[in-house]
């Protein structure tokens, strides 16, 4: 018996036939064949369309497997693709890796990965405004290095702090809005007030003509001075000149510290109009507060009661036709600015001629 191998045919799918034959002494012969087929493939498939690594930004729709990824094989043509999502890691800064794989009929496997990163943050920063700034220099600075800068923290990273000022003139109050913005555009705001005096040495202004008011704008009622406890004593108080309304009553505030109490004396000076005679005091006002809003709320309430500290004139004060004093000791802790409102209403008569 003999065996004759045939030629091997095919590229990937191979085939080979073996012929078996036998011949007896009389020349009779018989033959038969067997054919073997097999695949020769040592090349991995090729993955197509695998996405590139990508940063998805802030708070995106969670990533998924890409159905557009395909695979081809040199021997099998198109082969199935498997996508396996990995675990999502990270607290704010997230990451997830997807693994794509394809295996041909010979067990050759191709793999590729894509990693997505993103940030999850829907919480605004926490912002803290600088305290209100009270200008006592007369220059009304606006530079945050002078007036103070906001601070902020964020649960997921850095913040950018900016500010914008509301409408303002060269004096009065300025509302400065501070904004803290994180990487995901979550923002928080706070408002800092900047107060700049509109007068230099005198609170308010004397009347400039009959019937004219002296308080055109509450923001112009105040000027700011630096006063420390050591600045004034009872023997040598801090002096602050003031005009008192449309009666042209000039006066002086005397401020000093004694036994940890703040004393304010209001001196009402004599008549300064040669055509009129000062007959006496009709009423007087003194109000001392440690916040501007409390002071304005007390004295600028339309139709409201007079401010606390407003008293009716009493003859026992002995201040008719003479310089007089009104004294109050209202505040025993004044590390912050103190606001004083002093005003008097006089009774007048006119001289002959």
C-alpha positions in Angstrom: 0.0 0.0 0.0 1.2 3.5 -0.8 0.1 7.0 0.4 0.5 10.0 -1.8 0.0 13.5 -0.2 -1.6 16.1 -2.4 -0.7 19.7 -2.6 -1.8 22.1 0.2 -4.2 24.7 -1.2 -5.8 27.9 0.2 -4.6 31.0 2.0 -6.3 30.9 5.4 -8.6 28.0 4.8 -6.2 25.2 3.9 -7.0 21.9 2.3 -4.9 18.7 1.5 -5.9 15.3 0.0 -4.0 12.1 0.7 -4.4 9.2 -1.8 -4.1 5.6 -0.5 -3.6 2.7 -3.0 -2.8 -1.0 -3.0 -2.0 -3.5 -5.9 -1.9 -7.3 -5.6 0.4 -9.7 -7.5 -2.1 -9.9 -10.4 -2.1 -6.2 -10.9 -5.5 -5.6 -9.3 -5.5 -2.2 -7.5 -7.6 -0.2 -5.2 -7.4 3.4 -4.0 -9.1 5.8 -1.7 -8.6 9.4 -0.6 -8.9 11.5 2.6 -9.0 15.3 2.6 -8.0 17.4 5.5 -9.1 21.1 5.9 -7.9 23.6 8.5 -7.4 27.3 9.0 -4.0 29.0 9.3 -4.4 32.4 11.1 -2.0 33.9 13.5 -3.0 37.5 12.9 -5.2 39.5 15.4 -8.3 41.2 14.2 -8.3 44.9 13.6 -10.6 47.2 15.7 -12.1 50.2 13.8 -13.6 53.4 15.2 -12.5 53.1 18.8 -13.0 56.6 20.3 -10.0 58.6 21.5 -9.6 59.4 25.2 -11.7 62.5 26.0 -12.4 64.9 28.8 -16.1 65.4 28.9 -16.1 68.5 30.9 -18.5 69.2 33.8 -21.5 67.2 34.7 -21.9 65.4 31.4 -24.3 62.6 30.4 -22.5 59.4 31.6 -20.4 57.8 28.8 -21.5 54.5 27.3 -20.1 51.9 24.8 -19.9 53.2 21.3 -22.0 51.0 19.0 -20.0 52.3 16.0 -16.9 50.3 16.9 -16.3 47.4 14.4 -13.6 44.7 13.8 -12.3 43.0 10.7 -10.1 39.9 10.4 -7.8 38.9 7.6 -9.4 35.5 7.5 -12.9 35.8 8.9 -13.9 39.2 7.6 -16.2 41.0 10.1 -16.0 39.7 13.7 -18.1 40.7 16.7 -16.9 43.4 19.1 -17.3 43.2 22.8 -17.3 46.4 25.0 -16.7 46.1 28.7 -17.3 49.3 30.8 -14.9 49.7 33.8 -15.7 51.1 37.2 -16.2 54.8 37.6 -13.6 56.2 40.0 -13.1 59.5 41.7 -15.1 61.8 43.9 -15.3 65.1 41.9 -12.8 64.2 39.1 -14.3 61.1 37.6 -12.7 58.5 35.3 -14.0 55.5 33.4 -12.3 53.1 31.0 -14.1 51.1 28.3 -12.4 48.0 26.9 -13.2 46.9 23.3 -12.2 43.4 22.2 -12.6 41.2 19.1 -11.6 37.5 18.7 -11.4 35.6 15.4 -12.1 31.9 14.9 -8.5 31.0 15.7 -8.6 32.7 19.1 -6.6 35.7 18.0 -7.8 38.7 20.0 -7.5 42.4 19.6 -8.1 44.8 22.4 -8.2 48.6 22.8 -9.3 51.0 25.5 -10.8 54.5 25.7 -10.8 56.5 29.0 -13.2 59.3 29.7 -12.6 61.9 32.4 -15.0 64.5 33.7 -15.9 66.5 36.7 -19.1 66.2 38.8 -19.8 69.4 40.7 -23.2 71.0 41.2 -22.3 72.7 44.5 -21.6 76.4 44.5 -18.4 77.7 46.2 -18.6 79.2 49.7 -17.7 82.8 49.6 -17.0 85.2 52.4 -17.1 88.9 51.8 -14.6 91.3 53.4 -16.2 93.6 56.0 -17.8 96.9 55.1 -15.2 99.5 54.4 -15.5 103.0 55.8 -13.3 105.6 54.2 -11.9 108.0 56.7 -9.2 109.4 54.4 -11.4 111.5 52.1 -9.9 109.7 49.1 -12.6 107.1 48.7 -10.3 104.2 47.5 -11.8 101.4 45.5 -8.7 99.2 45.2 -9.4 95.8 46.9 -5.9 95.9 48.4 -7.3 98.7 50.5 -11.0 97.9 50.9 -10.5 94.1 51.3 -10.9 91.1 49.1 -13.4 88.2 49.3 -12.3 84.7 50.0 -13.9 81.4 48.8 -13.5 77.7 48.9 -15.0 75.0 46.7 -15.7 71.3 47.3 -14.1 70.2 44.1 -11.2 72.6 43.3 -10.1 76.1 42.6 -12.3 79.2 42.3 -12.0 82.4 40.4 -13.0 85.5 42.4 -14.2 88.7 40.6 -16.1 91.8 41.6 -18.3 94.5 40.1 -19.4 97.8 41.6 -22.9 99.1 41.5 -23.7 102.7 40.4 -21.9 105.3 42.4 -20.6 108.8 42.3 -17.4 110.1 43.8 -18.9 109.7 47.3 -21.7 108.0 49.1 -22.1 104.2 49.4 -21.0 101.7 46.8 -22.4 98.1 46.7 -19.6 95.8 45.6 -20.7 92.4 44.5 -18.1 89.7 44.8 -18.5 86.5 42.8 -16.7 83.2 43.2 -17.0 80.8 40.3 -15.7 77.2 40.2 -14.5 75.1 37.3 -18.1 73.9 36.6 -19.5 77.5 36.5 -21.2 77.1 39.8 -21.1 80.5 41.5 -21.8 82.3 44.7 -22.0 86.0 45.5 -21.9 88.3 48.4 -22.1 92.1 48.7 -19.6 94.3 50.5 -20.6 97.9 51.2 -18.0 100.7 50.8 -18.9 104.0 52.4 -17.3 107.2 51.3 -18.1 110.5 52.9 -19.6 113.3 50.9 -18.5 116.1 53.2 -15.1 116.9 54.6 -15.5 118.5 58.0 -19.2 119.0 58.5 -22.1 116.6 58.7 -24.8 117.9 56.4 -24.8 121.5 55.3 -26.4 124.7 56.4 -29.5 126.0 54.6 -28.7 128.0 51.5 -32.0 129.8 51.2 -35.4 130.1 52.8 -37.4 126.9 52.9 -34.6 124.8 51.5 -33.8 121.4 53.1 -30.4 120.5 54.4 -30.7 116.7 54.0 -31.1 116.0 50.3 -29.9 112.4 50.5 -29.3 110.1 53.4 -26.0 109.1 51.9 -24.8 112.6 52.4 -25.7 112.8 56.1 -22.5 111.3 57.3 -18.8 111.9 57.3 -16.4 109.4 58.8 -13.6 110.1 61.3 -11.1 107.9 63.0 -11.8 107.8 66.7 -10.0 105.7 69.2 -10.6 105.6 72.9 -7.3 107.4 73.5 -8.3 110.3 71.2 -10.7 112.0 73.6 -10.9 112.6 77.3 -13.4 114.5 79.4 -10.9 117.4 79.8 -9.9 117.3 76.1 -12.6 115.6 74.0 -12.6 115.0 70.3 -14.5 118.0 68.7 -16.6 117.6 65.6 -18.4 120.7 64.0 -22.0 120.2 62.8 -24.8 122.3 61.3 -28.3 121.6 62.6 -31.0 121.9 60.0 -32.8 124.9 58.4 -32.6 127.1 61.5 -28.9 127.6 60.8 -28.0 126.4 64.2 -24.3 125.7 64.4 -23.0 123.4 67.0 -20.2 121.0 68.0 -20.2 117.4 69.0 -17.7 116.5 71.8 -16.9 112.8 72.0 -14.8 111.2 74.7 -14.4 107.9 76.6 -14.8 107.6 80.3 -15.0 104.4 82.3 -15.4 102.5 79.0 -18.5 104.5 78.1 -18.8 106.7 75.0 -20.0 110.2 75.9 -21.4 112.5 73.3 -22.0 116.2 74.1 -23.9 118.4 71.7 -23.1 122.1 72.1 -25.6 124.5 70.6 -24.1 127.8 69.8 -25.6 131.3 70.0 -27.7 133.0 67.3 -25.9 133.8 64.1 -28.6 135.8 62.2 -28.6 139.5 63.0 -32.2 139.9 61.9 -33.5 137.2 64.2 -33.4 136.5 67.9 -33.0 133.1 69.4 -35.8 132.6 71.9 -34.9 129.1 72.9 -34.9 125.4 72.0 -38.0 123.7 70.8 -36.6 120.2 70.7 -33.3 118.5 70.2 -32.2 115.1 68.9 -29.3 112.9 69.7 -29.0 109.3 68.4 -26.0 107.1 68.7 -25.9 103.7 67.0 -23.2 101.2 66.2 -24.6 100.4 62.7 -25.6 102.8 59.9 -28.8 100.9 59.1 -30.0 101.2 62.7 -29.4 105.0 62.7 -31.1 105.6 59.3 -33.9 103.3 60.3 -34.4 105.3 63.5 -34.4 108.8 61.9 -35.8 108.3 58.4 -39.1 106.6 58.8 -41.8 108.5 56.9 -44.7 109.2 59.3 -42.9 107.4 62.1 -42.2 108.6 65.6 -39.2 110.8 66.3 -35.9 109.0 66.8 -35.0 107.6 70.2 -33.0 110.3 71.9 -35.3 113.1 70.7 -36.3 115.1 73.8 -38.6 118.0 74.4 -37.1 121.2 75.6 -37.0 121.6 79.4 -36.5 125.0 81.0 -34.5 123.3 83.7 -31.7 122.7 81.2 -30.9 126.4 81.4 -29.8 126.8 77.9 -32.0 129.5 76.5 -30.1 132.4 74.9 -26.8 130.8 75.7 -24.5 128.0 74.7 -26.0 124.7 75.9 -25.0 121.1 76.2 -26.9 117.9 75.8 -25.1 114.8 77.0 -25.7 111.1 76.4 -23.7 108.0 77.3 -25.2 105.4 75.1 -22.6 102.8 74.0 -20.1 100.9 76.0 -18.6 98.8 73.2 -17.5 100.5 70.0 -14.8 98.6 68.2 -16.8 99.1 65.0 -17.8 102.5 63.6 -20.2 104.7 65.7 -22.8 106.8 64.0 -24.1 110.0 65.7 -27.1 112.0 64.6 -27.5 115.4 66.4 -30.1 118.0 65.5 -32.0 120.8 67.2 -35.0 123.0 66.4 -35.0 126.5 67.7 -37.7 129.1 68.5 -37.1 132.4 66.8 -38.2 136.0 67.1 -37.5 138.9 64.8 -35.8 142.2 65.8 -37.4 145.5 65.0 -36.5 146.6 61.5 
